Amino acid sequence: MDMNLVFATQNRNKALEIQALMPQGITIQTLSDIGCTTDIPEDADTLHGNAELKAKFVADNYNVACFADDTGLEIEALDMRPGVYSARYAGAQRSDEANIQKVLTELEGNKNRKAQFRTAICLMIHGETYHFEGKVEGAIRTEKAGAEGFGYDPVFEPEGCGITFAEMSREEKNKRSHRARAFEKMIAFLRERK
């Protein structure tokens, strides 16, 4: 199955993470690879809504098979925030560091550190739309640990692991992550369609 699939992201780290999961013959391209420099709006109020907005924009404007994802960190003590606003939680800065600091500040002194990462994927292929989801439960650490990964990885400890996502190698994270679980569902679907 030789196929190019456009991943509606400019984030090379995410693309590398997903390429490592793909079966042979499926090549992941990013928005940069197809010359898309548009900042695609992500203003839906759900993760699935945002993923579909991005995938639809790419499919409609570039006529390619594509998929998009949206991931949210949902923290129980914060009424499941930041959720759909995870990437821009700290506001205009849009930086991982600022987002982490805001979460840690809001959780200061709170014993309930339960959280989950949830990834929603929208795949648009041959004029059809499909949705997939994966999640991982865990807890928010009181301080950062590890230098791998991105986003909230340095403060999120998956259940039963004892280390944060940022302390894992890419291979270890791929075995456990919410994104990996969602993409496993999409990859299984793609294999069945072969």
C-alpha positions as CSV (number, residue, x, y, z in Angstrom):
1,M,0.0,0.0,0.0
2,D,1.9,3.0,-1.3
3,M,0.2,6.2,-0.2
4,N,1.0,9.8,0.6
5,L,-1.1,11.2,3.5
6,V,-0.9,14.8,4.4
7,F,-0.9,15.5,8.1
8,A,-2.5,18.9,8.7
9,T,0.3,20.2,10.9
10,Q,3.5,22.3,10.7
11,N,4.8,20.4,13.8
12,R,7.7,18.2,12.6
13,N,7.9,16.5,16.0
14,K,4.3,15.3,15.7
15,A,4.9,14.2,12.1
16,L,8.0,12.2,13.0
17,E,6.1,10.6,15.9
18,I,3.3,9.5,13.5
19,Q,5.7,8.4,10.7
20,A,7.3,6.0,13.1
21,L,3.9,4.3,13.7
22,M,2.9,4.0,10.0
23,P,3.2,0.8,8.1
24,Q,5.7,0.6,5.2
25,G,4.4,2.4,2.1
26,I,2.6,5.2,3.8
27,T,4.5,8.4,3.7
28,I,3.4,11.3,5.9
29,Q,3.7,14.8,4.5
30,T,3.2,18.0,6.5
31,L,1.6,21.2,5.5
32,S,5.0,22.6,4.7
33,D,5.6,19.7,2.2
34,I,2.5,20.7,0.2
35,G,3.2,24.5,0.4
36,C,0.4,25.3,2.8
37,T,1.4,28.2,5.0
38,T,-2.1,29.2,6.0
39,D,-2.8,29.4,9.8
40,I,-5.9,27.1,9.7
41,P,-8.5,28.3,12.3
42,E,-9.1,25.9,15.2
43,D,-12.2,27.6,16.7
44,A,-14.5,24.6,17.2
45,D,-15.5,23.9,20.7
46,T,-14.5,20.2,20.6
47,L,-11.4,18.3,19.7
48,H,-13.2,16.4,17.0
49,G,-14.5,19.7,15.6
50,N,-11.1,21.2,15.4
51,A,-9.6,18.1,13.7
52,E,-12.4,18.1,11.1
53,L,-11.9,21.9,10.4
54,K,-8.3,21.4,9.7
55,A,-8.7,18.2,7.6
56,K,-11.5,19.8,5.6
57,F,-9.5,22.9,4.8
58,V,-6.6,20.8,3.5
59,A,-8.8,18.4,1.5
60,D,-10.9,21.2,0.0
61,N,-7.9,23.5,-0.9
62,Y,-5.2,20.9,-1.9
63,N,-7.3,17.9,-3.2
64,V,-5.2,15.4,-1.2
65,A,-5.9,12.5,1.2
66,C,-5.3,14.0,4.6
67,F,-5.8,13.8,8.3
68,A,-5.7,16.2,11.2
69,D,-5.6,15.8,14.9
70,D,-6.4,17.8,18.0
71,T,-5.2,16.9,21.4
72,G,-6.4,18.2,24.7
73,L,-5.1,17.8,28.3
74,E,-8.1,17.5,30.5
75,I,-7.5,18.0,34.2
76,E,-10.2,16.9,36.7
77,A,-9.6,19.6,39.3
78,L,-9.8,22.3,36.6
79,D,-13.2,21.2,35.3
80,M,-11.4,19.3,32.4
81,R,-9.5,22.5,31.3
82,P,-7.4,23.3,29.3
83,G,-9.1,20.7,27.0
84,V,-9.7,22.1,23.5
85,Y,-7.7,25.2,24.5
86,S,-4.5,23.2,25.5
87,A,-2.2,24.7,22.8
88,R,-3.2,28.3,23.6
89,Y,-4.1,28.0,27.2
90,A,-1.7,30.7,28.4
91,G,-3.0,33.2,25.8
92,A,-1.0,35.1,23.2
93,Q,2.4,33.5,24.1
94,R,1.3,30.1,22.6
95,S,4.4,28.5,24.2
96,D,4.7,25.1,25.9
97,E,6.5,26.7,28.8
98,A,3.8,29.3,29.4
99,N,1.0,26.7,29.2
100,I,2.8,24.4,31.7
101,Q,3.4,27.2,34.1
102,K,-0.3,28.3,34.0
103,V,-1.4,24.7,34.7
104,L,1.0,24.3,37.6
105,T,0.0,27.6,39.1
106,E,-3.7,26.8,38.9
107,L,-3.1,23.4,40.5
108,E,-0.8,24.7,43.3
109,G,-1.8,23.2,46.6
110,N,-4.4,20.9,45.0
111,K,-4.1,17.3,45.9
112,N,-6.3,16.1,43.0
113,R,-3.8,15.8,40.1
114,K,-5.9,13.4,38.0
115,A,-5.7,14.2,34.3
116,Q,-6.1,12.6,30.9
117,F,-4.7,13.3,27.4
118,R,-7.2,12.8,24.6
119,T,-6.5,12.9,20.9
120,A,-9.2,13.2,18.2
121,I,-8.3,12.4,14.6
122,C,-10.3,13.2,11.4
123,L,-9.3,11.4,8.3
124,M,-10.6,12.5,4.9
125,I,-9.9,10.1,2.1
126,H,-11.7,9.4,-1.2
127,G,-14.4,11.9,-0.3
128,E,-15.3,10.2,3.0
129,T,-14.7,11.4,6.6
130,Y,-13.7,9.2,9.5
131,H,-13.1,9.9,13.2
132,F,-10.8,8.1,15.7
133,E,-10.0,8.8,19.3
134,G,-7.4,7.7,21.9
135,K,-6.8,8.6,25.5
136,V,-4.4,8.1,28.4
137,E,-5.2,8.7,32.0
138,G,-2.6,9.9,34.5
139,A,-1.6,12.8,36.7
140,I,0.0,16.2,36.6
141,R,3.3,16.4,38.4
142,T,4.1,19.3,40.7
143,E,7.2,20.1,38.6
144,K,8.7,19.4,35.2
145,A,10.8,16.3,34.6
146,G,12.5,15.1,31.3
147,A,13.6,16.7,28.1
148,E,11.9,14.7,25.4
149,G,8.6,15.3,23.7
150,F,6.7,18.6,23.6
151,G,3.7,20.3,25.0
152,Y,2.7,19.2,28.5
153,D,4.9,16.1,28.3
154,P,7.2,17.2,31.1
155,V,4.4,17.4,33.7
156,F,2.1,14.5,32.6
157,E,2.8,11.1,34.2
158,P,0.7,8.3,32.6
159,E,-0.9,5.9,35.0
160,G,1.3,3.1,36.2
161,C,4.5,4.5,34.6
162,G,6.3,6.4,37.3
163,I,7.9,8.8,34.8
164,T,6.5,11.6,32.6
165,F,6.1,11.4,28.8
166,A,9.1,13.8,28.6
167,E,11.3,11.2,30.4
168,M,10.4,8.5,27.8
169,S,12.1,7.9,24.5
170,R,10.0,8.4,21.4
171,E,9.6,4.7,21.1
172,E,8.4,4.3,24.7
173,K,5.9,7.2,24.3
174,N,4.6,5.7,21.1
175,K,3.7,2.5,22.9
176,R,1.6,4.4,25.5
177,S,0.4,7.8,24.2
178,H,-3.1,9.0,23.5
179,R,-1.9,10.0,20.0
180,A,-0.5,6.5,19.4
181,R,-3.8,4.9,20.5
182,A,-5.8,7.1,18.2
183,F,-3.4,6.6,15.3
184,E,-3.4,2.8,15.9
185,K,-7.2,2.9,15.2
186,M,-6.6,5.0,12.1
187,I,-3.8,2.7,10.8
188,A,-5.9,-0.4,11.4
189,F,-8.7,1.2,9.4
190,L,-6.2,2.0,6.6
191,R,-4.9,-1.6,6.5
192,E,-8.5,-2.9,6.3
193,R,-9.2,-0.6,3.3
194,K,-6.1,-1.9,1.4
